Each structure stands twice: as C-alpha cells, then as structure tokens.
Amino acid sequence: MPVDFGLALIERHPKTELNAWMRDVETTLPKLEGHFQSVWMTDHLFWGELFAYEVWTVLTWLAARWPQFDVGPMVMCQNYRNPALLAKMASTLQVFSGGRFIMGIGAGWKEDEYRGYGYTLPPPGVRLEQLVETCEIFQRLWKESGKISYQGKHYFLDEAILEPKPAPVPRLCIGVKGDRALGIAAKYADWWNVSDDPYDPYKARMTKLDEHCEKIGRDPKTLRRTWFGRIVTGRSEAEVQARAVSRDKPFTRNNAFLGTPAQVVEQMSAFVALGCDYFMVDVLDIDKPEVLDMLLNEILPGVRRSAS
C-alpha cells in the first residue's frame, strides 16, 4: 500500500487577528494539492487562553471549501457529543462531501476542558466502555435500515431513524494507546492512530494490536496503521532546534520527526517498515517557502520511496 499524508490543523493559535488562522489555511492548502490526501482538525474546546475553533464546524467548512481533500477529526472526543447525534452528523457530512469524511474517534482525556464546559470526566475504564458503545451505535445507525433500538450501559437508542445512510460508510479511525483500548481498535476500527509516539512505543503497540486482531480472528493487515504528530525540519541542527522550541510545547525526537530532511526521511521510513502507511502531520513553519520546499521535494518523496 502506498504511503499517504494528511495535513494536521491545530485548534489553538495565538491571539492575533481573528481570521489569521483561516488565512493561513487558505494560503497553504492549494500548495499541498497532489501531495496530501486529507486535512485533519484536532478536537479541543480551549488550550490555555489561546484561540480555539470547534472541530465539527471547521470540518464542515473544510469539506465545502476544499473538495480535493478528505477531511476528518484527529480525534473526536466521543463523550463531548451524543454518539447517535454524532452518527447523524457524520452521515450528513459524508453525503454532502461525496464520501470524503473519515471518522476519527477517541475516549477523551483533557480534564480542564471537561470541567470548564460542564462535562464530567469519567474514569478511564468508563470512557473505554463509552467508546465501545459509541462504535456500536455508529455501525448500527450507519448500516442497518429502519428503526434502531440499542440499550447499553451508558447510551441508548429508542427506535432511532438515520436517513439518508452514509455512502460509503465512513472509515472509522480509532486513536488509542493502552492495551485494553487497542483491543477496541482491533474489533471496531478500519484505521488505528496514535499521536506523538516515538519508534519503540509505536512498535510495541503495533505488536499488541496484532495480538488483539489474532485473538478475534481478524487479519491484522486489514487494520490500517497511522500516525499523528509533528515534522520539524531545517537545513542545520541550529535551525531545527530553533524551530522545535517555537511553539507552546517544545518538540524533540521523542515526540516528533525532527531533523534535516534526510534525517526526517530516515525516521519516518522506520515507521513505514513497521507497517505505518498514513501520516497526519503538523509541519512547523509550513508557511515558510524553504520549509515547504523541503517537505514537498525531499521528505514526502523520500518516505514514499521507502515503501516501494
């Protein structure tokens, strides 16, 4: 399978002019056509006091404004939104976009957002139970005809009707890391995603994912492996390091692909050798011509060659 790339948009940005984020997207995306397959938006309600846009509203705008790209959340927090309503929203966007929506979903984690917006943050085990029920509700509403009833521990349906059905059914990308959560991905996901993982933890999770697939009789090759995170590149180590500390969170080789173009290609190619073939990346300073040139003419072709 060829290696694909998606552009990761981050919901937080400094309080400059209100439309600066949109202007940057408008400037960048035309340059990525033919190189990137998709655009992704993270799902957060606030990050400190920085600006933050709501993910579903952004995805709807992206799907309408940029018909040459698939769109998806990376990843949707499943208990911020009722799962049946979310299934309906996804179905509608899938119809309106002509099948370009990918449903990224996770269990949720950011406690200050839960508290700030009046949600209760359940314990990890409960969130995973909710994630399972969310996946089951998605599948039933997207695939079954007529009135759908469902009784779970956390969610229920009472003769719910979802029309029109999404065509095709959205690809389900589950973003999880823990052992039990990987079992959920093995059972329900079309794609698996993890964020910011370095090589060794990623390899260990893939091994565990394969074990879960084998336990339920699923061919592990039917579950696509993806990675979300950052690319930090430059022509020199000094340039790379200056760029790596330019955000609110510093990036290192433990949480990003970081280095000269050749070094980034080497790092990403190691993931490709493991079976990862889709990278959703936030490229630091992508608006700078020299970074875009390194990305499009050296890094992406180099990583794709490693898969051939």
Secondary structure, DSSP 8 states (H G I E B T S, - for coil): ---EEEEEE-SEE-SS-TTHHHHHHHHHHHHHBTTB-EEEE---S-STTSEE--HHHHHHHHHHH-TTSEEEES-EEGGGS-HHHHHHHHHHHHHHHTS-BEEEEE----HHHHHHTT-----HHHHHHHHHHHHHHHHHHHH--S-EEEE-SS-EEEEE---S--SS--EEEEE--SHHHHHHHHHH-SEEEEES--HHHHHHHHHHHHHHHHHTT--GGGSEEEEEEEEEE-SSHHHHHHHHTSSSS---TTTEEEESHHHHHHHHHHHHHHTEEEEEEEETTTTSHHHHHHIIIIIHHHHHHHT-
